[in-house]
Amino acid sequence: MQIGVFAKTFPGSEPAGVLAAVREAGFAVTQFNLACAGLPSMPDAVSDDAIRAIDAAAKATSVSLVALSGTYNMAHPDTRVRADGLGRLAIIIDTAARLSIPLVTLCTGTRNAEDQWARHPDNADPSAWADMAREMEKALLIAERHGVDLGIEPEQANIVTSVEDAMRLFSEMGSKRLRIVLDPANLFEQATAQTARAIVADAVERTAGHVALAHAKDRFADGRFATAGQGVVDFADFIVRMKATGFDGPLVTHGLSAEEAPGVARFLKELV
């Protein structure tokens, strides 16, 4: 299991400097964001020069790029916004292929027009699922042409809220290019350590064989997000269970400051 971090944890818009900080903090892999190369996270074009700079930085620092952020609101109530997002996702998928990044991470969206990570009461309406699923079908066609996987993350505020939702989407899409990003802290809101452990254990078992990437974020018992190791998520148990399913992919932390990163790297490495 490889220990990694979101590249955006570290300030900067030059990939060489950002990836050097990733390596210096103790991480061998990263989930990259094009903002770390001086571009919008979802640009309408990525130049050859930008590709060369990112590739050269990864090679110089020996940091592997295991995922690329491609998040847009796949359930936005405005069809024009969804169409623009899909066009930009196509650029992200092409960029991932050019950089040999195996996974593009997605946001299954929300009816909240202002914030793609915010809950909305209309998320439970069947039309929200239908709009998201249509976007996913289009995205998977692009991914299949480029040989890149797409990762969805069960997230309390999004359309795919639970592991059950994720498995339903797998069944509907029928594509081997669709994968899961499993973040234990996104599987519940308020929970005791014992309850959280049971929820996470069940999710690991249900998603076995479908997880391409694991995240290491934490929650306090009152629902606030926390740095890995500070909340109610039992990461030792999570890692043991993930290994038992045969998962040997990246475990990528986020939701932390650059100053906290070296300590989290040591914490996760000791558990692995």
C-alpha positions, 0 to 999 in steps of 0.5 A: 500500500502506497502512502500519498497526499493531495498535491493541493495540500502544499502551496504553489503553482509550479509542479516542480516545487509542489511535488518536491514538497510532497516528497519532502513531507514523506509521501511517495504518491500524490493525487494531482490537481492542475491548480498545482501547475498554474491552471484551473482545476478544470481547464478548457485546455492543457498545453504540451508545455504544461504536460512536459513540466508536470511529467518532468517534476514527477520524474525528478522527485520520484513522486508517482501521480496516481490520480488526477482531480476531474470534479464537476457537478454531475447533477447541477440543475442547469444543463449548460453547466453540466455540459461545460463540466463534461467538456472540461472533464474530457480535457482532464481525461486526455491529460491523465492519459498523456501523463499515464495517470490511471485514475480521474476522480469525480464528483457525483454532484448535488442539486445545490447550484452553488457548491458541488460538495453541499447537500440539497433536499432535491438530491433524493429526487429520482431526476437527480440520479437520472441526470447524474447517470446520464453524465456518467455514461458520457464520461465513461465513453470518454474514459474508455477511449483513453484507457483511463479509470473514473473514481466515484466517492460515496459522499454524504452531500452528493447523489452517490451518498452510500456504498449501496448507491455506488454499487447501484451505479456500478450495476447500471453503468456496466463498465469496468472503467468505473471504480470507487474512491473509498474515504472512511470519513465520508461514510458517516456524519456523527458517530462514536468510534465503535459505530464508525468502525462498524460502518467502515468495516461493512463498506470495505467488505461491500466494495471489495474488488472495486476500490482503486484509491483509498482516502485518509481523512478523519471525523470528530464524533460531532461530525466535524472533519479532522486530520487523519488519526485525530478523530473516530476513524480507526485507521489501523482497522481500516488498513487491515481490512483493506489489505484483507480484501487484496487492496494494495493501491494508494492511500491518500490523505487530505484535509490537512495543512502542509505543516501537519503533513509529515506527521500524518505521513509517519502515522500512516506509514507505521500502520501500513 
